[in-house]
């Protein structure tokens, strides 16, 4: 069994036995590898975002939260690669780090044959870019968390002239221009809705306060003669 097949089998084995813990030695005997190899495989799966938990000690072992893992998926290799192409263009967008772990989960949860076929197809997809092209500014993880948890965030924000001000912002939405992502929110310093360029955020601190519920329609922002369209998952 190659490593790709073993990683997939490990997740399925832990899902089948959950919530019982399984030791590295048991898994090593099952897959005819060393316990050290199993520990490396488990570490790789954890880094990919698979919710595997470990207890140390003589009675310890590994288990997976089945409610947060995916059963084998019927994604075709082409569908998986289509998702990967979309995510590959997500650099600098909100939740781009989560996009990478999501893709790892999808491929791990595919059947071994389809996963291998998807990787083979992906190896034949290439992107060209100028070597001196600017790398999009990443959305800070603090802003992603503020949006997810609806929490007020404190920004050190530079205006077009470079002047930095501290302001508390109630996050409402992310939006994108041609090259830059923006945070739309209610600025308490100005007492009005504002659009903040992500690449001008010098520092962001998540506050404990939950932000009031606001929708983008409540705020008078955005280009004229344009209609905002939300991202749809289905």
C-alpha positions as CSV (number, residue, x, y, z in Angstrom):
1,X,0.0,0.0,0.0
2,X,1.4,3.4,-1.0
3,X,1.3,6.4,1.3
4,X,-1.6,8.1,-0.4
5,X,-3.7,4.9,0.0
6,X,-2.6,4.5,3.6
7,X,-3.5,8.1,4.5
8,X,-7.0,7.6,3.1
9,X,-7.3,4.2,4.9
10,X,-6.1,5.6,8.2
11,X,-8.9,8.2,8.2
12,X,-11.5,5.6,7.4
13,X,-10.2,3.2,10.0
14,X,-10.3,5.9,12.7
15,X,-13.8,6.9,11.6
16,X,-15.0,3.3,11.9
17,X,-13.6,2.8,15.4
18,X,-14.5,6.2,16.8
19,X,-14.9,7.1,19.6
20,X,-12.5,4.3,20.7
21,X,-8.8,5.2,20.7
22,X,-6.5,3.2,18.5
23,X,-2.8,3.0,19.3
24,X,0.0,3.7,16.8
25,X,1.2,0.1,17.3
26,X,-2.3,-1.3,16.4
27,X,-2.3,0.8,13.2
28,X,1.3,-0.1,12.4
29,X,0.4,-3.8,12.6
30,X,-2.7,-3.3,10.5
31,X,-0.8,-1.6,7.7
32,X,2.5,-3.4,8.1
33,X,4.6,-0.4,8.7
34,X,6.5,1.0,11.7
35,X,4.8,2.9,14.5
36,X,7.0,5.9,13.6
37,X,5.6,5.9,10.1
38,X,2.0,5.9,11.5
39,X,2.9,8.9,13.7
40,X,4.3,10.8,10.7
41,X,1.2,10.0,8.7
42,X,-1.1,11.1,11.6
43,X,0.9,14.3,11.8
44,X,0.5,15.0,8.1
45,X,-3.3,14.4,8.3
46,X,-3.6,16.8,11.3
47,X,-1.7,19.5,9.4
48,X,-4.1,19.0,6.5
49,X,-7.0,19.8,8.9
50,X,-8.3,16.3,9.7
51,X,-9.6,16.4,13.3
52,X,-7.5,13.6,14.8
53,X,-7.0,13.7,18.5
54,X,-4.2,12.0,20.4
55,X,-3.9,10.9,24.1
56,X,-0.4,10.1,25.4
57,X,0.4,7.4,27.9
58,X,0.0,3.6,28.0
59,X,-3.7,3.7,27.4
60,X,-3.6,6.5,24.9
61,X,-4.1,6.4,21.2
62,X,-5.7,8.2,18.2
63,X,-9.3,9.0,17.5
64,X,-11.2,11.2,14.9
65,X,-14.3,13.3,15.3
66,X,-16.6,11.6,12.8
67,X,-19.0,14.6,12.8
68,X,-16.2,16.8,11.4
69,X,-14.8,14.4,8.8
70,X,-16.1,13.5,5.3
71,X,-17.1,10.0,4.3
72,X,-15.7,8.8,0.9
73,X,-16.8,11.4,-1.7
74,X,-18.0,10.7,-5.2
75,X,-16.1,13.7,-6.6
76,X,-14.8,12.8,-10.0
77,X,-11.1,13.6,-10.7
78,X,-12.2,16.4,-13.0
79,X,-14.5,17.9,-10.3
80,X,-11.8,17.8,-7.7
81,X,-9.3,19.5,-10.1
82,X,-12.0,22.1,-11.0
83,X,-12.2,23.0,-7.3
84,X,-8.4,23.1,-7.0
85,X,-8.2,25.5,-10.0
86,X,-10.7,27.8,-8.3
87,X,-8.9,27.6,-5.0
88,X,-5.5,28.2,-6.6
89,X,-6.7,31.6,-7.7
90,X,-7.8,32.4,-4.2
91,X,-4.4,33.8,-3.0
92,X,-5.0,36.9,-1.0
93,X,-8.7,36.3,-0.6
94,X,-10.5,35.8,2.7
95,X,-10.1,32.2,4.1
96,X,-7.4,31.3,1.5
97,X,-5.6,29.3,4.2
98,X,-8.9,27.5,5.0
99,X,-9.3,26.8,1.3
100,X,-6.0,24.9,1.2
101,X,-7.0,22.7,4.2
102,X,-10.5,22.2,2.6
103,X,-8.9,20.9,-0.6
104,X,-6.7,18.5,1.4
105,X,-9.8,17.1,3.1
106,X,-11.6,16.6,-0.2
107,X,-8.7,14.7,-1.8
108,X,-8.1,12.7,1.4
109,X,-11.8,11.7,1.5
110,X,-11.9,10.6,-2.2
111,X,-11.3,6.9,-3.0
112,X,-7.7,6.0,-3.5
113,X,-8.1,5.5,-7.2
114,X,-9.9,8.8,-7.8
115,X,-7.5,10.7,-5.6
116,X,-4.6,9.4,-7.6
117,X,-6.3,10.3,-10.9
118,X,-7.1,13.8,-9.6
119,X,-3.4,14.3,-8.7
120,X,-2.3,13.1,-12.1
121,X,-4.7,15.5,-13.8
122,X,-3.7,18.4,-11.6
123,X,-0.1,17.9,-12.6
124,X,-1.1,18.8,-16.1
125,X,-2.6,22.1,-15.2
126,X,-0.2,25.0,-15.2
127,X,-0.4,28.8,-14.4
128,X,1.9,31.4,-16.0
129,X,2.8,34.6,-14.2
130,X,5.5,37.2,-14.5
131,X,8.3,36.5,-12.0
132,X,8.1,40.1,-10.8
133,X,4.3,40.1,-10.4
134,X,3.1,41.5,-7.1
135,X,1.8,39.0,-4.6
136,X,-1.7,39.8,-3.5
137,X,-1.9,41.0,0.2
138,X,-3.3,38.2,2.3
139,X,-6.3,38.9,4.5
140,X,-5.1,38.8,8.1
141,X,-6.4,35.8,10.0
142,X,-7.7,38.2,12.6
143,X,-10.1,39.8,10.1
144,X,-11.3,36.4,8.9
145,X,-12.1,35.5,12.6
146,X,-13.8,38.8,13.2
147,X,-16.1,38.2,10.2
148,X,-16.8,34.6,11.2
149,X,-17.5,35.3,14.8
150,X,-19.1,38.7,14.2
151,X,-16.7,40.4,16.6
152,X,-15.5,44.0,16.7
153,X,-12.0,44.4,15.5
154,X,-9.5,47.2,16.3
155,X,-7.5,48.3,13.2
156,X,-4.5,50.4,12.7
157,X,-5.3,51.7,9.3
158,X,-3.3,53.8,6.8
159,X,-5.1,56.2,4.5
160,X,-4.1,57.0,1.0
161,X,-1.6,59.5,2.3
162,X,0.0,57.1,4.7
163,X,-1.5,58.5,7.9
164,X,-2.3,55.7,10.4
165,X,-5.3,55.9,12.7
166,X,-6.7,53.4,15.2
167,X,-10.3,52.6,14.9
168,X,-12.8,50.0,16.1
169,X,-14.8,48.5,13.2
170,X,-17.9,46.3,13.1
171,X,-17.2,43.9,10.2
172,X,-20.0,43.4,7.7
173,X,-18.6,42.0,4.5
174,X,-15.6,41.3,2.4
175,X,-15.5,42.5,-1.2
176,X,-13.0,42.4,-4.0
177,X,-11.8,44.8,-6.7
178,X,-9.6,43.9,-9.7
179,X,-6.5,43.3,-7.6
180,X,-7.4,44.2,-3.9
181,X,-9.7,42.8,-1.3
182,X,-11.6,45.1,1.0
183,X,-13.3,44.9,4.4
184,X,-16.7,46.7,4.6
185,X,-17.7,47.7,8.1
186,X,-19.1,50.3,10.4
187,X,-16.3,52.5,11.6
188,X,-16.9,53.8,15.1
189,X,-14.3,56.5,14.8
190,X,-16.2,58.1,11.8
191,X,-19.6,57.0,12.9
192,X,-20.3,55.7,9.4
193,X,-19.8,52.8,7.0
194,X,-16.3,52.6,5.5
195,X,-14.5,50.4,3.0
196,X,-11.0,49.4,4.1
197,X,-8.3,48.2,1.8
198,X,-6.8,45.0,3.2
199,X,-3.3,46.0,2.1
200,X,-3.5,49.2,4.2
201,X,-4.3,47.4,7.5
202,X,-1.2,47.7,9.5
203,X,-2.4,45.9,12.6
204,X,-5.7,44.1,13.6
205,X,-6.7,43.0,17.1
206,X,-9.8,41.0,17.8
207,X,-12.0,42.4,20.6
208,X,-14.3,40.5,22.9
209,X,-17.4,42.5,21.9
210,X,-19.9,41.0,19.6
211,X,-20.7,43.3,16.7
212,X,-24.4,44.3,16.1
213,X,-26.0,42.6,13.2
214,X,-25.8,44.6,10.0
215,X,-26.3,43.7,6.4
216,X,-24.6,45.2,3.4
217,X,-27.9,46.6,2.3
218,X,-28.0,48.6,5.5
219,X,-24.8,50.5,4.5
220,X,-24.6,53.1,1.8
221,X,-21.3,51.8,0.2
222,X,-20.2,50.5,-3.1
223,X,-19.8,51.9,-6.6
224,X,-22.9,53.6,-8.1
225,X,-25.0,51.6,-10.6
226,X,-23.6,48.3,-9.2
227,X,-25.4,45.6,-7.4
228,X,-23.7,43.5,-4.7
229,X,-24.0,39.7,-5.2
230,X,-23.3,37.4,-2.4
231,X,-21.3,34.2,-2.7
232,X,-23.5,31.2,-3.0
233,X,-22.6,27.6,-1.9
234,X,-25.5,25.9,-3.6
